[in-house]
Amino acid sequence: MGRTLSVLVLLAWLLSLTPAQAARDFPQDARRGTLNAHQYPNYRIGTTTYRLGAGGRIFNEQNLIVMPASLPDRKAEVMYRIDFQGYLSEIWLLTREEAALNPKQGNRPR
């Protein structure tokens, strides 16, 4: 009995050490695209160049806010939102898994 309890406690402890990453839930009006180039405050997603709006946020693959200068200097798969004035309000850099779950089929339904 004591050995079984020890094994269960050890197993519970090991499970608590594994990193847990919850899937991100993107807003309904988020669009899917490829970030092709950027030169702050302008970002080219697909064939359209957008300007980052005041208060615009960029999230990396770990969902942490990053500064525009730290964006990769390569193409990146993203989800993004446009505000009512046509400016970028949020950009999420996608992991491979997220890119597969959110295929590019134009814009997501609103």
TIRO-2110 file (N, C-alpha, C; in Angstrom, 1 decimal):
// TIRO-2110
0.8, -1.2, 0.0, N, 1, A
0.0, 0.0, 0.0, CA, 1, A
0.9, 1.3, 0.0, C, 1, A
1.9, 1.3, 0.8, N, 2, A
2.8, 2.4, 0.9, CA, 2, A
3.5, 2.7, -0.4, C, 2, A
3.9, 1.6, -1.1, N, 3, A
4.6, 1.7, -2.3, CA, 3, A
3.7, 2.3, -3.4, C, 3, A
2.5, 1.9, -3.5, N, 4, A
1.5, 2.4, -4.5, CA, 4, A
1.3, 3.9, -4.3, C, 4, A
1.2, 4.3, -3.0, N, 5, A
1.0, 5.7, -2.7, CA, 5, A
2.2, 6.5, -3.1, C, 5, A
3.4, 6.0, -2.9, N, 6, A
4.6, 6.7, -3.3, CA, 6, A
4.6, 6.9, -4.8, C, 6, A
4.3, 5.8, -5.5, N, 7, A
4.3, 5.9, -7.0, CA, 7, A
3.3, 6.9, -7.5, C, 7, A
2.1, 6.9, -6.9, N, 8, A
1.1, 7.9, -7.2, CA, 8, A
1.5, 9.4, -7.0, C, 8, A
2.1, 9.6, -5.8, N, 9, A
2.6, 10.9, -5.5, CA, 9, A
3.7, 11.3, -6.5, C, 9, A
4.6, 10.4, -6.8, N, 10, A
5.7, 10.7, -7.7, CA, 10, A
5.1, 11.0, -9.1, C, 10, A
4.1, 10.2, -9.5, N, 11, A
3.5, 10.5, -10.8, CA, 11, A
2.8, 11.8, -10.9, C, 11, A
2.1, 12.2, -9.8, N, 12, A
1.4, 13.5, -9.7, CA, 12, A
2.5, 14.6, -9.8, C, 12, A
3.6, 14.4, -9.1, N, 13, A
4.6, 15.5, -9.1, CA, 13, A
5.2, 15.6, -10.5, C, 13, A
5.5, 14.5, -11.2, N, 14, A
6.1, 14.6, -12.5, CA, 14, A
5.1, 15.2, -13.5, C, 14, A
3.8, 14.9, -13.4, N, 15, A
2.8, 15.6, -14.3, CA, 15, A
2.8, 17.1, -14.0, C, 15, A
3.0, 17.5, -12.8, N, 16, A
3.0, 18.9, -12.5, CA, 16, A
4.1, 19.7, -13.1, C, 16, A
5.2, 18.9, -13.5, N, 17, A
6.4, 19.6, -14.0, CA, 17, A
6.3, 19.8, -15.5, C, 17, A
5.4, 19.1, -16.2, N, 18, A
5.3, 19.2, -17.7, CA, 18, A
4.7, 20.6, -18.0, C, 18, A
5.2, 21.3, -19.0, N, 19, A
4.7, 22.6, -19.3, CA, 19, A
3.3, 22.5, -19.9, C, 19, A
2.4, 23.3, -19.4, N, 20, A
1.0, 23.3, -19.9, CA, 20, A
0.9, 24.5, -20.8, C, 20, A
0.4, 24.3, -22.0, N, 21, A
0.2, 25.4, -22.9, CA, 21, A
-1.2, 25.3, -23.4, C, 21, A
-2.1, 26.2, -23.0, N, 22, A
-3.5, 26.2, -23.4, CA, 22, A
-3.5, 26.8, -24.9, C, 22, A
-4.4, 26.2, -25.6, N, 23, A
-4.6, 26.7, -27.0, CA, 23, A
-5.2, 28.1, -26.9, C, 23, A
-4.7, 28.9, -27.8, N, 24, A
-5.2, 30.3, -27.9, CA, 24, A
-6.5, 30.3, -28.6, C, 24, A
-7.4, 31.1, -28.1, N, 25, A
-8.8, 31.3, -28.7, CA, 25, A
-8.8, 32.7, -29.4, C, 25, A
-8.7, 32.7, -30.7, N, 26, A
-8.6, 34.0, -31.4, CA, 26, A
-10.0, 34.5, -31.6, C, 26, A
-10.2, 35.9, -31.6, N, 27, A
-11.5, 36.5, -31.8, CA, 27, A
-12.1, 36.1, -33.1, C, 27, A
-13.4, 36.2, -33.2, N, 28, A
-14.1, 35.8, -34.4, CA, 28, A
-13.7, 36.6, -35.6, C, 28, A
-13.4, 37.9, -35.3, N, 29, A
-13.1, 38.8, -36.5, CA, 29, A
-11.6, 38.8, -36.8, C, 29, A
-10.8, 37.9, -36.2, N, 30, A
-9.4, 37.7, -36.6, CA, 30, A
-9.3, 37.1, -38.0, C, 30, A
-8.3, 37.6, -38.7, N, 31, A
-8.0, 37.2, -40.0, CA, 31, A
-6.7, 36.4, -40.0, C, 31, A
-6.6, 35.6, -41.0, N, 32, A
-5.4, 34.7, -41.2, CA, 32, A
-4.6, 35.2, -42.3, C, 32, A
-3.2, 35.3, -42.2, N, 33, A
-2.4, 35.7, -43.3, CA, 33, A
-0.9, 35.4, -43.0, C, 33, A
-0.1, 35.8, -44.0, N, 34, A
1.3, 35.7, -43.9, CA, 34, A
2.0, 37.0, -43.8, C, 34, A
2.7, 37.3, -42.7, N, 35, A
3.4, 38.5, -42.5, CA, 35, A
4.7, 38.4, -43.4, C, 35, A
4.7, 39.2, -44.5, N, 36, A
5.8, 39.1, -45.4, CA, 36, A
6.9, 40.1, -45.2, C, 36, A
6.6, 41.2, -44.6, N, 37, A
7.7, 42.2, -44.4, CA, 37, A
7.2, 43.2, -43.3, C, 37, A
8.1, 43.8, -42.7, N, 38, A
7.7, 44.9, -41.7, CA, 38, A
8.8, 45.9, -41.6, C, 38, A
8.3, 47.1, -41.5, N, 39, A
9.2, 48.3, -41.1, CA, 39, A
8.3, 49.2, -40.3, C, 39, A
8.4, 49.1, -39.0, N, 40, A
7.6, 49.8, -38.1, CA, 40, A
7.3, 51.2, -38.6, C, 40, A
6.1, 51.6, -38.6, N, 41, A
4.8, 51.0, -38.1, CA, 41, A
4.0, 50.3, -39.2, C, 41, A
4.7, 50.0, -40.3, N, 42, A
4.0, 49.3, -41.5, CA, 42, A
4.3, 47.8, -41.5, C, 42, A
3.3, 47.0, -41.8, N, 43, A
3.4, 45.6, -41.9, CA, 43, A
2.7, 45.1, -43.1, C, 43, A
3.4, 44.3, -43.9, N, 44, A
2.7, 43.8, -45.1, CA, 44, A
2.3, 42.3, -44.8, C, 44, A
1.0, 42.2, -44.9, N, 45, A
0.4, 40.9, -44.7, CA, 45, A
-0.3, 40.5, -46.0, C, 45, A
0.2, 39.4, -46.6, N, 46, A
-0.3, 39.0, -47.9, CA, 46, A
0.2, 40.1, -48.9, C, 46, A
-0.7, 40.7, -49.6, N, 47, A
-0.3, 41.7, -50.5, CA, 47, A
-0.7, 43.1, -50.1, C, 47, A
-1.2, 43.2, -48.9, N, 48, A
-1.7, 44.5, -48.3, CA, 48, A
-0.8, 45.0, -47.2, C, 48, A
-0.5, 46.3, -47.3, N, 49, A
0.3, 46.9, -46.2, CA, 49, A
-0.6, 47.6, -45.3, C, 49, A
-0.4, 47.3, -44.0, N, 50, A
-1.2, 47.9, -42.9, CA, 50, A
-0.3, 48.7, -42.0, C, 50, A
-0.9, 49.6, -41.3, N, 51, A
-0.2, 50.4, -40.3, CA, 51, A
-0.6, 50.0, -38.9, C, 51, A
0.3, 49.8, -38.0, N, 52, A
0.0, 49.4, -36.6, CA, 52, A
-0.7, 50.6, -35.9, C, 52, A
-1.9, 50.4, -35.4, N, 53, A
-2.6, 51.5, -34.8, CA, 53, A
-2.0, 51.8, -33.4, C, 53, A
-2.5, 52.9, -32.9, N, 54, A
-2.1, 53.3, -31.5, CA, 54, A
-2.6, 52.3, -30.5, C, 54, A
-1.7, 51.8, -29.7, N, 55, A
-2.1, 50.7, -28.8, CA, 55, A
-2.1, 49.4, -29.4, C, 55, A
-1.6, 49.2, -30.6, N, 56, A
-1.6, 47.9, -31.3, CA, 56, A
-0.6, 47.0, -30.5, C, 56, A
-1.0, 45.7, -30.5, N, 57, A
-0.1, 44.7, -29.8, CA, 57, A
0.3, 43.6, -30.7, C, 57, A
1.5, 43.1, -30.4, N, 58, A
2.0, 42.0, -31.2, CA, 58, A
2.3, 40.9, -30.2, C, 58, A
1.8, 39.7, -30.4, N, 59, A
2.0, 38.6, -29.5, CA, 59, A
2.8, 37.5, -30.2, C, 59, A
3.8, 37.0, -29.5, N, 60, A
4.6, 35.9, -30.1, CA, 60, A
3.9, 34.5, -29.9, C, 60, A
4.6, 33.5, -30.2, N, 61, A
4.0, 32.1, -30.2, CA, 61, A
3.7, 31.7, -28.8, C, 61, A
4.3, 32.3, -27.8, N, 62, A
4.0, 32.0, -26.4, CA, 62, A
3.0, 32.9, -25.8, C, 62, A
2.4, 33.7, -26.7, N, 63, A
1.3, 34.7, -26.3, CA, 63, A
1.8, 35.8, -25.4, C, 63, A
3.1, 36.1, -25.5, N, 64, A
3.7, 37.3, -24.8, CA, 64, A
3.8, 38.5, -25.8, C, 64, A
3.5, 39.6, -25.2, N, 65, A
3.6, 40.8, -26.0, CA, 65, A
5.1, 41.1, -26.3, C, 65, A
5.3, 41.4, -27.6, N, 66, A
6.7, 41.6, -28.1, CA, 66, A
6.8, 43.0, -28.7, C, 66, A
8.0, 43.5, -28.7, N, 67, A
8.2, 44.8, -29.4, CA, 67, A
8.4, 44.6, -30.9, C, 67, A
8.0, 45.6, -31.7, N, 68, A
8.1, 45.4, -33.1, CA, 68, A
9.5, 45.1, -33.6, C, 68, A
10.5, 45.6, -32.9, N, 69, A
11.9, 45.4, -33.4, CA, 69, A
12.3, 43.9, -33.2, C, 69, A
11.6, 43.2, -32.3, N, 70, A
11.9, 41.8, -32.1, CA, 70, A
11.2, 40.8, -33.0, C, 70, A
10.4, 41.3, -33.9, N, 71, A
9.8, 40.4, -34.9, CA, 71, A
10.8, 39.7, -35.8, C, 71, A
10.5, 38.4, -36.1, N, 72, A
11.5, 37.7, -37.0, CA, 72, A
11.6, 38.4, -38.4, C, 72, A
12.8, 38.4, -38.9, N, 73, A
13.1, 39.0, -40.2, CA, 73, A
12.8, 38.0, -41.3, C, 73, A
11.7, 37.3, -41.3, N, 74, A
11.3, 36.3, -42.2, CA, 74, A
9.8, 36.3, -42.3, C, 74, A
9.3, 35.5, -43.2, N, 75, A
7.9, 35.3, -43.3, CA, 75, A
7.4, 34.6, -42.1, C, 75, A
6.2, 35.0, -41.6, N, 76, A
5.6, 34.4, -40.5, CA, 76, A
4.1, 34.2, -40.7, C, 76, A
3.6, 33.1, -40.3, N, 77, A
2.1, 32.9, -40.3, CA, 77, A
1.5, 33.6, -39.1, C, 77, A
0.4, 34.4, -39.4, N, 78, A
-0.2, 35.2, -38.3, CA, 78, A
-1.7, 35.2, -38.4, C, 78, A
-2.3, 35.5, -37.3, N, 79, A
-3.7, 35.9, -37.2, CA, 79, A
-3.6, 37.4, -36.8, C, 79, A
-4.5, 38.2, -37.3, N, 80, A
-4.5, 39.6, -37.1, CA, 80, A
-5.9, 40.2, -37.1, C, 80, A
-6.0, 41.4, -36.4, N, 81, A
-7.3, 42.1, -36.4, CA, 81, A
-7.0, 43.5, -36.9, C, 81, A
-8.1, 44.0, -37.6, N, 82, A
-8.1, 45.4, -38.1, CA, 82, A
-9.1, 46.2, -37.3, C, 82, A
-8.8, 47.4, -36.8, N, 83, A
-9.7, 48.2, -36.1, CA, 83, A
-10.7, 48.9, -37.0, C, 83, A
-11.6, 49.7, -36.5, N, 84, A
-12.6, 50.4, -37.3, CA, 84, A
-12.0, 51.4, -38.2, C, 84, A
-10.8, 51.9, -38.0, N, 85, A
-10.2, 52.9, -38.8, CA, 85, A
-9.3, 52.2, -39.9, C, 85, A
-9.2, 50.9, -39.9, N, 86, A
-8.3, 50.2, -40.9, CA, 86, A
-6.9, 50.0, -40.4, C, 86, A
-6.6, 50.2, -39.1, N, 87, A
-5.3, 50.0, -38.6, CA, 87, A
-5.2, 48.6, -38.0, C, 87, A
-4.0, 48.0, -38.0, N, 88, A
-3.8, 46.8, -37.2, CA, 88, A
-3.9, 47.0, -35.7, C, 88, A
-4.7, 46.2, -35.1, N, 89, A
-4.9, 46.4, -33.6, CA, 89, A
-4.1, 45.3, -32.9, C, 89, A
-4.1, 44.1, -33.5, N, 90, A
-3.4, 42.9, -32.9, CA, 90, A
-2.8, 42.0, -33.9, C, 90, A
-1.7, 41.5, -33.6, N, 91, A
-1.0, 40.5, -34.5, CA, 91, A
-0.6, 39.3, -33.6, C, 91, A
-0.9, 38.1, -34.0, N, 92, A
-0.5, 36.9, -33.2, CA, 92, A
0.4, 36.1, -34.1, C, 92, A
1.7, 35.8, -33.8, N, 93, A
2.5, 34.9, -34.5, CA, 93, A
2.1, 33.5, -34.2, C, 93, A
1.8, 32.7, -35.2, N, 94, A
1.3, 31.4, -35.0, CA, 94, A
2.4, 30.3, -34.9, C, 94, A
2.1, 29.3, -34.1, N, 95, A
2.9, 28.1, -34.0, CA, 95, A
2.5, 27.3, -35.2, C, 95, A
3.3, 26.2, -35.6, N, 96, A
2.9, 25.4, -36.7, CA, 96, A
1.5, 24.7, -36.4, C, 96, A
1.3, 24.3, -35.2, N, 97, A
0.0, 23.7, -34.9, CA, 97, A
-1.2, 24.6, -35.1, C, 97, A
-1.0, 25.9, -34.6, N, 98, A
-2.0, 26.9, -34.8, CA, 98, A
-2.3, 27.2, -36.3, C, 98, A
-1.2, 27.3, -37.0, N, 99, A
-1.3, 27.5, -38.5, CA, 99, A
-2.1, 26.4, -39.1, C, 99, A
-1.9, 25.2, -38.7, N, 100, A
-2.6, 24.0, -39.3, CA, 100, A
-4.1, 24.1, -38.9, C, 100, A
-4.4, 24.6, -37.7, N, 101, A
-5.8, 24.6, -37.2, CA, 101, A
-6.5, 25.8, -37.8, C, 101, A
-5.8, 26.8, -38.2, N, 102, A
-6.5, 28.0, -38.8, CA, 102, A
-6.0, 28.2, -40.2, C, 102, A
-6.4, 27.4, -41.2, N, 103, A
-5.9, 27.5, -42.5, CA, 103, A
-6.3, 28.8, -43.2, C, 103, A
-5.5, 29.2, -44.2, N, 104, A
-5.8, 30.4, -44.9, CA, 104, A
-6.9, 30.1, -46.0, C, 104, A
-8.1, 30.6, -45.7, N, 105, A
-9.2, 30.4, -46.6, CA, 105, A
-9.8, 31.8, -46.7, C, 105, A
-9.0, 32.8, -47.0, N, 106, A
-9.5, 34.2, -47.0, CA, 106, A
-9.7, 34.5, -45.5, C, 106, A
-10.7, 35.4, -45.2, N, 107, A
-10.9, 35.8, -43.9, CA, 107, A
-11.9, 34.8, -43.2, C, 107, A
-11.7, 34.6, -41.9, N, 108, A
-12.6, 33.8, -41.2, CA, 108, A
-14.0, 34.4, -41.2, C, 108, A
-15.1, 33.6, -41.1, N, 109, A
-16.4, 34.2, -41.1, CA, 109, A
-16.6, 35.1, -39.9, C, 109, A
-17.4, 36.2, -40.1, N, 110, A
-17.6, 37.1, -39.0, CA, 110, A
-18.9, 36.9, -38.3, C, 110, A
END
